[in-house]
Amino acid sequence: MSNLDRLRAAFRQSLDLTAEYDVDVLEYRGIDKWDSLAHMSLVAEIEDVFDVMIDTEDVIDMSSFTKAREILEKNGVVFG
């Protein structure tokens, strides 16, 4: 599984979305399921999946799937 697919799976798992759901376009509060509590669950899932620690500023800045990918790239995760 590619890192991009792992990130998609983390979003789907944390936000309780179906496998068919296009998470690539998701934005914070863009769906009812992505509230502040789900946001913290998502951050924890991403940290577990990618074995990284996301700093507080980046947790606050993680406002979309795209931004989550950028934050992971900043933390050394390679997307191919």
VMD Tcl script that builds the backbone (N, CA, C; Angstrom):
set m [mol new atoms 240]
animate dup $m
set s [atomselect $m all]
$s set {name element resname resid chain x y z} {
  {N N MET 1 A 0.858 -1.178 0.000}
  {CA C MET 1 A 0.000 0.000 0.000}
  {C C MET 1 A 0.903 1.240 0.000}
  {N N SER 2 A 0.611 2.171 -0.875}
  {CA C SER 2 A 1.397 3.404 -0.952}
  {C C SER 2 A 1.083 4.312 0.236}
  {N N ASN 3 A 1.966 5.264 0.482}
  {CA C ASN 3 A 1.719 6.215 1.572}
  {C C ASN 3 A 0.455 7.028 1.327}
  {N N LEU 4 A 0.176 7.337 0.072}
  {CA C LEU 4 A -1.044 8.072 -0.241}
  {C C LEU 4 A -2.273 7.235 0.119}
  {N N ASP 5 A -2.231 5.957 -0.208}
  {CA C ASP 5 A -3.341 5.066 0.146}
  {C C ASP 5 A -3.452 4.890 1.654}
  {N N ARG 6 A -2.329 4.862 2.348}
  {CA C ARG 6 A -2.344 4.760 3.812}
  {C C ARG 6 A -2.977 6.006 4.429}
  {N N LEU 7 A -2.682 7.172 3.856}
  {CA C LEU 7 A -3.283 8.408 4.359}
  {C C LEU 7 A -4.785 8.412 4.094}
  {N N ARG 8 A -5.173 7.990 2.914}
  {CA C ARG 8 A -6.609 7.896 2.605}
  {C C ARG 8 A -7.313 6.960 3.587}
  {N N ALA 9 A -6.690 5.826 3.861}
  {CA C ALA 9 A -7.277 4.858 4.792}
  {C C ALA 9 A -7.392 5.446 6.199}
  {N N ALA 10 A -6.405 6.221 6.611}
  {CA C ALA 10 A -6.450 6.856 7.931}
  {C C ALA 10 A -7.621 7.825 8.020}
  {N N PHE 11 A -7.844 8.595 6.961}
  {CA C PHE 11 A -8.982 9.516 6.939}
  {C C PHE 11 A -10.293 8.742 6.990}
  {N N ARG 12 A -10.404 7.696 6.165}
  {CA C ARG 12 A -11.655 6.925 6.133}
  {C C ARG 12 A -11.923 6.250 7.473}
  {N N GLN 13 A -10.886 5.701 8.071}
  {CA C GLN 13 A -11.038 5.027 9.365}
  {C C GLN 13 A -11.457 6.021 10.444}
  {N N SER 14 A -10.749 7.128 10.541}
  {CA C SER 14 A -11.000 8.101 11.612}
  {C C SER 14 A -12.343 8.796 11.479}
  {N N LEU 15 A -12.757 9.027 10.247}
  {CA C LEU 15 A -14.002 9.757 10.015}
  {C C LEU 15 A -15.169 8.829 9.692}
  {N N ASP 16 A -14.928 7.512 9.788}
  {CA C ASP 16 A -15.968 6.511 9.559}
  {C C ASP 16 A -16.622 6.686 8.190}
  {N N LEU 17 A -15.773 6.707 7.157}
  {CA C LEU 17 A -16.238 6.883 5.783}
  {C C LEU 17 A -16.094 5.574 5.019}
  {N N THR 18 A -16.892 5.407 3.984}
  {CA C THR 18 A -16.822 4.204 3.163}
  {C C THR 18 A -15.554 4.212 2.317}
  {N N ALA 19 A -15.188 3.046 1.834}
  {CA C ALA 19 A -13.991 2.905 0.999}
  {C C ALA 19 A -14.116 3.688 -0.303}
  {N N GLU 20 A -15.339 3.936 -0.740}
  {CA C GLU 20 A -15.560 4.646 -1.996}
  {C C GLU 20 A -15.497 6.163 -1.840}
  {N N TYR 21 A -15.525 6.649 -0.613}
  {CA C TYR 21 A -15.581 8.095 -0.374}
  {C C TYR 21 A -14.280 8.750 -0.827}
  {N N ASP 22 A -14.376 9.816 -1.622}
  {CA C ASP 22 A -13.206 10.537 -2.133}
  {C C ASP 22 A -12.687 11.501 -1.069}
  {N N VAL 23 A -11.742 11.025 -0.274}
  {CA C VAL 23 A -11.217 11.845 0.813}
  {C C VAL 23 A -10.232 12.907 0.330}
  {N N ASP 24 A -9.751 12.788 -0.893}
  {CA C ASP 24 A -8.750 13.733 -1.410}
  {C C ASP 24 A -9.249 15.176 -1.419}
  {N N VAL 25 A -10.545 15.371 -1.439}
  {CA C VAL 25 A -11.110 16.726 -1.501}
  {C C VAL 25 A -11.661 17.201 -0.155}
  {N N LEU 26 A -11.483 16.399 0.886}
  {CA C LEU 26 A -12.039 16.749 2.195}
  {C C LEU 26 A -11.374 17.977 2.801}
  {N N GLU 27 A -12.206 18.775 3.466}
  {CA C GLU 27 A -11.728 19.921 4.231}
  {C C GLU 27 A -12.372 19.866 5.607}
  {N N TYR 28 A -11.656 20.393 6.602}
  {CA C TYR 28 A -12.139 20.400 7.977}
  {C C TYR 28 A -13.517 21.054 8.040}
  {N N ARG 29 A -14.415 20.385 8.712}
  {CA C ARG 29 A -15.820 20.786 8.849}
  {C C ARG 29 A -16.573 20.802 7.511}
  {N N GLY 30 A -15.962 20.233 6.486}
  {CA C GLY 30 A -16.629 20.110 5.197}
  {C C GLY 30 A -17.711 19.041 5.220}
  {N N ILE 31 A -17.594 18.134 6.177}
  {CA C ILE 31 A -18.625 17.127 6.432}
  {C C ILE 31 A -18.891 17.125 7.933}
  {N N ASP 32 A -20.085 16.739 8.314}
  {CA C ASP 32 A -20.462 16.749 9.732}
  {C C ASP 32 A -19.555 15.869 10.588}
  {N N LYS 33 A -19.067 14.776 10.013}
  {CA C LYS 33 A -18.257 13.834 10.785}
  {C C LYS 33 A -16.895 14.406 11.180}
  {N N TRP 34 A -16.405 15.414 10.461}
  {CA C TRP 34 A -15.083 15.962 10.770}
  {C C TRP 34 A -15.236 17.177 11.678}
  {N N ASP 35 A -15.528 16.889 12.936}
  {CA C ASP 35 A -15.618 17.942 13.949}
  {C C ASP 35 A -14.324 17.944 14.762}
  {N N SER 36 A -14.278 18.713 15.835}
  {CA C SER 36 A -13.033 18.848 16.601}
  {C C SER 36 A -12.601 17.531 17.249}
  {N N LEU 37 A -13.546 16.741 17.727}
  {CA C LEU 37 A -13.202 15.457 18.330}
  {C C LEU 37 A -12.653 14.489 17.281}
  {N N ALA 38 A -13.318 14.422 16.138}
  {CA C ALA 38 A -12.848 13.565 15.054}
  {C C ALA 38 A -11.485 14.035 14.549}
  {N N HIS 39 A -11.249 15.339 14.599}
  {CA C HIS 39 A -9.960 15.888 14.165}
  {C C HIS 39 A -8.829 15.310 15.021}
  {N N MET 40 A -9.033 15.264 16.323}
  {CA C MET 40 A -8.000 14.728 17.208}
  {C C MET 40 A -7.812 13.227 16.987}
  {N N SER 41 A -8.885 12.512 16.712}
  {CA C SER 41 A -8.780 11.087 16.389}
  {C C SER 41 A -8.019 10.886 15.090}
  {N N LEU 42 A -8.283 11.752 14.124}
  {CA C LEU 42 A -7.587 11.688 12.843}
  {C C LEU 42 A -6.092 11.924 13.028}
  {N N VAL 43 A -5.739 12.935 13.789}
  {CA C VAL 43 A -4.326 13.228 14.041}
  {C C VAL 43 A -3.653 12.023 14.703}
  {N N ALA 44 A -4.300 11.437 15.696}
  {CA C ALA 44 A -3.737 10.266 16.382}
  {C C ALA 44 A -3.555 9.098 15.418}
  {N N GLU 45 A -4.528 8.876 14.552}
  {CA C GLU 45 A -4.444 7.791 13.572}
  {C C GLU 45 A -3.289 8.030 12.606}
  {N N ILE 46 A -3.158 9.251 12.115}
  {CA C ILE 46 A -2.069 9.580 11.192}
  {C C ILE 46 A -0.715 9.394 11.877}
  {N N GLU 47 A -0.615 9.838 13.116}
  {CA C GLU 47 A 0.644 9.667 13.853}
  {C C GLU 47 A 0.979 8.187 14.012}
  {N N ASP 48 A -0.011 7.364 14.301}
  {CA C ASP 48 A 0.215 5.922 14.454}
  {C C ASP 48 A 0.610 5.273 13.131}
  {N N VAL 49 A -0.115 5.584 12.086}
  {CA C VAL 49 A 0.121 4.956 10.785}
  {C C VAL 49 A 1.501 5.306 10.239}
  {N N PHE 50 A 1.902 6.560 10.401}
  {CA C PHE 50 A 3.157 7.022 9.807}
  {C C PHE 50 A 4.301 7.144 10.813}
  {N N ASP 51 A 4.053 6.778 12.070}
  {CA C ASP 51 A 5.073 6.827 13.116}
  {C C ASP 51 A 5.756 8.196 13.169}
  {N N VAL 52 A 4.932 9.240 13.260}
  {CA C VAL 52 A 5.417 10.617 13.372}
  {C C VAL 52 A 4.719 11.289 14.550}
  {N N MET 53 A 5.298 12.384 14.989}
  {CA C MET 53 A 4.666 13.243 15.989}
  {C C MET 53 A 4.369 14.573 15.306}
  {N N ILE 54 A 3.122 14.931 15.229}
  {CA C ILE 54 A 2.711 16.174 14.576}
  {C C ILE 54 A 2.642 17.258 15.640}
  {N N ASP 55 A 3.363 18.359 15.409}
  {CA C ASP 55 A 3.384 19.411 16.428}
  {C C ASP 55 A 2.059 20.166 16.466}
  {N N THR 56 A 1.849 20.870 17.557}
  {CA C THR 56 A 0.568 21.530 17.821}
  {C C THR 56 A 0.177 22.492 16.709}
  {N N GLU 57 A 1.129 23.260 16.214}
  {CA C GLU 57 A 0.833 24.209 15.137}
  {C C GLU 57 A 0.309 23.493 13.897}
  {N N ASP 58 A 0.918 22.355 13.576}
  {CA C ASP 58 A 0.470 21.592 12.412}
  {C C ASP 58 A -0.881 20.928 12.658}
  {N N VAL 59 A -1.153 20.518 13.888}
  {CA C VAL 59 A -2.476 19.961 14.214}
  {C C VAL 59 A -3.548 21.005 13.921}
  {N N ILE 60 A -3.278 22.228 14.326}
  {CA C ILE 60 A -4.227 23.321 14.092}
  {C C ILE 60 A -4.344 23.633 12.608}
  {N N ASP 61 A -3.223 23.570 11.886}
  {CA C ASP 61 A -3.209 23.888 10.453}
  {C C ASP 61 A -3.777 22.786 9.569}
  {N N MET 62 A -3.958 21.585 10.095}
  {CA C MET 62 A -4.415 20.465 9.281}
  {C C MET 62 A -5.892 20.652 8.939}
  {N N SER 63 A -6.129 21.402 7.891}
  {CA C SER 63 A -7.483 21.820 7.537}
  {C C SER 63 A -8.061 21.080 6.336}
  {N N SER 64 A -7.293 20.146 5.786}
  {CA C SER 64 A -7.768 19.399 4.625}
  {C C SER 64 A -6.897 18.163 4.431}
  {N N PHE 65 A -7.337 17.291 3.556}
  {CA C PHE 65 A -6.537 16.125 3.196}
  {C C PHE 65 A -5.221 16.580 2.594}
  {N N THR 66 A -5.282 17.564 1.711}
  {CA C THR 66 A -4.079 18.082 1.057}
  {C C THR 66 A -3.101 18.645 2.076}
  {N N LYS 67 A -3.613 19.380 3.042}
  {CA C LYS 67 A -2.748 19.957 4.076}
  {C C LYS 67 A -2.135 18.852 4.937}
  {N N ALA 68 A -2.881 17.810 5.224}
  {CA C ALA 68 A -2.343 16.679 5.988}
  {C C ALA 68 A -1.174 16.050 5.240}
  {N N ARG 69 A -1.320 15.906 3.947}
  {CA C ARG 69 A -0.229 15.356 3.127}
  {C C ARG 69 A 0.995 16.262 3.196}
  {N N GLU 70 A 0.801 17.571 3.078}
  {CA C GLU 70 A 1.917 18.519 3.152}
  {C C GLU 70 A 2.623 18.431 4.503}
  {N N ILE 71 A 1.857 18.313 5.567}
  {CA C ILE 71 A 2.433 18.211 6.911}
  {C C ILE 71 A 3.253 16.929 7.034}
  {N N LEU 72 A 2.743 15.838 6.500}
  {CA C LEU 72 A 3.491 14.588 6.538}
  {C C LEU 72 A 4.772 14.681 5.718}
  {N N GLU 73 A 4.704 15.318 4.557}
  {CA C GLU 73 A 5.909 15.496 3.744}
  {C C GLU 73 A 6.953 16.299 4.509}
  {N N LYS 74 A 6.508 17.308 5.234}
  {CA C LYS 74 A 7.406 18.117 6.055}
  {C C LYS 74 A 8.069 17.266 7.138}
  {N N ASN 75 A 7.370 16.210 7.556}
  {CA C ASN 75 A 7.881 15.305 8.581}
  {C C ASN 75 A 8.612 14.096 7.992}
  {N N GLY 76 A 8.956 14.174 6.709}
  {CA C GLY 76 A 9.785 13.146 6.097}
  {C C GLY 76 A 9.065 12.009 5.416}
  {N N VAL 77 A 7.746 12.048 5.351}
  {CA C VAL 77 A 6.995 10.995 4.666}
  {C C VAL 77 A 7.017 11.293 3.168}
  {N N VAL 78 A 7.378 10.280 2.387}
  {CA C VAL 78 A 7.502 10.443 0.937}
  {C C VAL 78 A 6.242 9.913 0.260}
  {N N PHE 79 A 5.682 10.741 -0.602}
  {CA C PHE 79 A 4.529 10.344 -1.411}
  {C C PHE 79 A 4.996 10.249 -2.855}
  {N N GLY 80 A 4.734 9.103 -3.496}
  {CA C GLY 80 A 5.241 8.891 -4.844}
  {C C GLY 80 A 4.306 9.112 -5.913}
}
mol reanalyze $m
mol bondsrecalc $m
mol representation Tube
mol addrep $m
